């Protein structure tokens, strides 16, 4: 039966099980991780170029 459920529906069910304040924490953490990745990428490229 699980195979008939689309990925989007599974994700919605997953988020319904999480309290709203936890969802905000998760989204905040993902944003921080994303921005950290953006900050580090130019540095990595520069280091790869130097070596």
Protein Blocks (a to p, Z undefined) as FASTA:
>chain_A
ZZmpcfklmmmmmmmmpcfklmmmmmmmmmmmmmmmmmmmmmmmmmmmmZZ
